[in-house]
Amino acid sequence: MKKAVTLALLHLAPRPGEIEHNKRMLESMALRASALEAKLIVTPELAVSGYGFRDVVGIDWIARQQATLLAWAASLARKAGAFLLLGAPEADAAGSALFNSLFLFAPDGTRRDCHHKINVLKVGAESWSTPGDRATSVAIDGVGRMGLFVCADMYSRRLVRETAAQNVDLLVSCAAWAPGEHGPNGEWEWASPATERPVLVCNRTGVDMLDFSDARSVAAIGGSIVHAHASPAEALIPVDWTPWARELRNWRVIV
């Protein structure tokens, strides 16, 4: 008999520029998700660095610490025994381009793929980041094919359609998207019926340039937000996923 698998969203409050603190926080919460037998663990956007890290620690550390960071992430995936979708800054091999990235690591620590955020801000907190240039989908054993997004990538209806067209089962986004004037405004709800796929978003909380206390992690299905969580406190959000039926059920929040 086919069984649902557990996906886990880490609704966290990364501190800008406090890399080691954020890594400890991620490790602690990922191991909690592992204890629930999560098959896939998803973090918020730039969970390793915090969103506004540039104004605190600059950007030179990204290339300098890249190998150490990737080795740590691989080790975390192995410890958790799960696939890990990790939001972090990335430097290319030459160190000449930087990306706002969503990495995928397998349970054996292998780096499987990486999505570079496409709709980056050209000024301000993301001005360090080079835009990505491709829609990204990845096949995850036992979970299905995921279409990957970082936050405002879902502004682009063209990108959403191009990603879904890669025969994906679920659209997954990491985010640092606070409510307000430039907050989410129906993008997740639109994407679900437009692609006939569920949408799962791992957002964040805390204060980091903006107040994310009311920012929501959500599941959108058929044009509606069917599950959502926002709070000042960090939380672990497991949800059951049935790949063959493309169904998200049993959303729960653990603080």
C-alpha positions in Angstrom: 0.0 0.0 0.0 1.3 3.4 -0.9 1.9 5.7 2.0 2.2 9.5 2.3 5.6 11.0 3.1 6.3 13.8 5.5 7.5 17.2 4.2 8.8 19.6 6.8 8.9 23.4 6.6 11.3 25.2 9.0 9.5 28.5 9.8 12.6 30.2 11.3 14.0 33.6 12.2 17.5 33.8 10.7 19.6 36.6 12.1 21.3 38.9 9.5 25.0 38.1 9.3 25.0 35.7 12.2 26.1 32.7 10.2 27.1 30.3 12.9 24.0 31.1 15.0 21.8 30.4 12.0 23.6 27.1 11.2 23.1 25.9 14.8 19.4 26.9 14.6 19.0 25.1 11.2 20.7 22.0 12.5 18.6 21.8 15.6 15.3 22.2 13.7 16.3 19.8 10.9 17.1 17.1 13.4 13.7 17.7 15.0 12.1 17.2 11.6 14.2 14.1 11.1 12.8 12.6 14.3 9.4 13.0 12.6 10.7 11.0 9.7 10.6 13.9 7.3 11.6 12.9 3.8 12.1 16.5 2.6 13.1 19.5 4.8 12.6 23.0 3.4 14.2 26.2 4.8 13.3 29.9 4.3 15.1 32.1 1.8 18.7 32.9 2.8 18.3 30.9 6.0 22.0 30.5 6.5 22.8 34.2 6.3 19.6 36.1 7.1 18.1 38.4 4.5 19.9 41.6 5.3 23.3 40.1 5.9 25.1 42.4 3.4 24.8 45.5 5.6 26.1 43.5 8.6 29.0 41.3 7.3 29.4 42.3 3.7 29.7 39.7 0.9 33.4 38.7 0.8 32.8 35.8 3.1 30.5 34.1 0.6 33.2 32.8 -1.7 35.7 32.4 1.1 33.4 30.2 3.1 31.7 28.4 0.2 33.4 25.0 0.6 33.0 25.0 4.3 29.3 25.9 4.0 28.6 23.2 1.4 30.4 20.6 3.5 28.3 21.6 6.5 25.1 21.4 4.5 26.0 18.0 3.1 26.7 16.8 6.7 23.4 18.1 7.9 21.5 16.2 5.2 23.3 13.0 6.2 22.6 13.6 9.9 18.9 14.2 9.1 18.7 11.3 6.7 16.5 13.5 4.5 16.5 15.7 1.4 17.4 19.2 2.3 16.3 22.4 0.4 18.5 25.1 1.9 18.4 28.8 1.2 21.9 30.4 1.2 24.1 32.8 -0.7 26.3 31.1 -3.3 29.5 32.0 -5.1 30.3 30.5 -8.5 33.5 28.5 -9.0 35.4 31.6 -10.1 34.0 33.7 -7.2 33.0 36.3 -9.7 29.2 35.9 -9.5 27.0 35.6 -6.4 23.6 34.1 -6.3 20.6 33.9 -3.9 20.3 30.1 -4.1 18.1 27.2 -3.1 20.3 24.1 -2.8 19.1 20.5 -2.8 21.1 18.0 -0.9 20.3 14.2 -0.8 20.3 12.1 2.4 23.7 10.8 1.5 25.1 14.4 1.4 25.3 14.6 -2.4 24.5 18.0 -3.8 21.7 17.3 -6.4 20.8 20.7 -7.8 20.5 24.4 -7.2 18.0 27.1 -8.2 19.3 30.6 -8.5 16.7 33.3 -7.7 15.6 35.0 -10.9 13.5 38.0 -9.7 16.2 39.6 -7.5 16.0 43.2 -6.4 18.5 45.3 -8.4 19.0 47.7 -5.5 19.1 47.3 -1.7 19.4 44.1 0.2 19.7 41.8 -2.9 21.9 44.0 -5.1 24.8 41.7 -4.5 23.0 38.8 -6.3 23.2 37.9 -9.9 19.8 36.8 -11.4 19.4 33.2 -12.3 18.5 32.3 -15.9 16.5 29.1 -15.9 13.4 27.4 -14.5 14.4 24.6 -12.1 12.8 21.3 -11.4 14.3 18.3 -9.5 13.2 14.7 -9.1 13.4 13.6 -5.4 13.2 9.9 -4.7 9.9 9.0 -3.1 8.7 12.6 -3.2 8.2 13.3 -6.9 9.4 16.1 -9.2 9.5 19.5 -7.5 9.5 22.9 -9.2 11.8 25.3 -7.3 11.3 29.0 -6.6 12.8 31.6 -4.3 10.3 34.1 -3.0 9.5 36.8 -5.7 10.2 34.3 -8.5 6.5 33.6 -8.2 5.8 37.1 -9.4 6.5 35.8 -12.9 3.6 33.9 -14.4 5.8 33.0 -17.3 8.4 31.4 -14.9 5.7 29.6 -13.0 4.3 28.1 -16.2 7.7 27.2 -17.6 8.6 25.4 -14.3 5.3 23.5 -14.1 5.6 22.4 -17.7 8.6 20.3 -16.7 6.2 17.6 -15.5 6.4 18.7 -11.8 4.2 17.3 -9.1 4.6 20.2 -6.6 5.7 23.8 -6.6 8.0 24.6 -3.7 9.2 28.0 -2.7 11.5 29.3 0.0 10.7 32.9 1.0 11.5 35.9 3.0 8.3 37.7 2.1 6.8 40.0 4.7 3.2 41.3 4.3 2.7 44.9 3.5 3.0 47.2 0.4 5.3 44.8 -1.4 4.1 41.6 0.2 2.5 38.5 -1.4 -0.7 39.5 -3.2 -2.3 36.4 -4.7 0.8 34.9 -6.4 0.6 31.6 -4.6 -3.2 31.3 -5.0 -2.9 32.0 -8.7 -0.1 29.5 -9.3 -2.0 26.5 -8.0 -5.0 26.5 -10.4 -3.0 27.9 -13.3 -0.6 24.9 -13.1 -3.0 22.4 -11.6 -0.4 21.7 -8.9 -0.2 22.4 -5.2 2.1 25.2 -4.0 4.1 24.9 -0.8 5.9 27.9 0.6 8.4 28.0 3.5 8.4 31.6 4.7 10.1 33.0 7.9 9.5 35.0 11.0 11.6 37.4 13.2 12.9 40.9 12.4 15.5 41.4 9.6 15.2 44.7 7.8 11.5 44.0 7.8 9.2 42.6 10.5 8.4 39.1 9.4 6.2 38.2 12.5 3.1 38.0 10.3 4.7 36.4 7.3 3.0 33.2 6.4 4.2 29.8 5.3 1.4 28.3 3.3 0.0 25.5 1.2 -2.1 26.7 -1.7 -4.4 24.4 -3.6 -7.0 25.1 -6.3 -6.7 28.9 -6.0 -7.0 29.1 -2.2 -4.7 29.1 0.8 -5.8 25.9 2.5 -3.1 25.9 5.2 -1.1 28.8 6.7 1.0 29.6 9.7 2.4 32.9 11.0 3.7 33.8 14.4 6.6 35.6 16.1 7.8 32.2 17.4 9.8 29.8 15.3 8.0 26.6 14.3 8.4 23.3 12.6 5.6 22.6 10.2 5.2 19.0 9.0 2.7 18.2 6.3 1.8 14.9 4.6 2.3 14.6 0.9 1.0 11.9 -1.4 3.0 12.1 -4.7 0.8 9.9 -6.8 -2.4 11.9 -5.9 -0.5 15.3 -5.6 -2.2 15.9 -2.3 -1.1 17.9 0.8 -2.8 16.9 4.0 -2.5 16.9 7.8 -0.7 20.3 8.2 0.4 20.8 11.7 2.5 23.3 13.6 5.1 22.4 16.3 6.7 25.2 18.3 
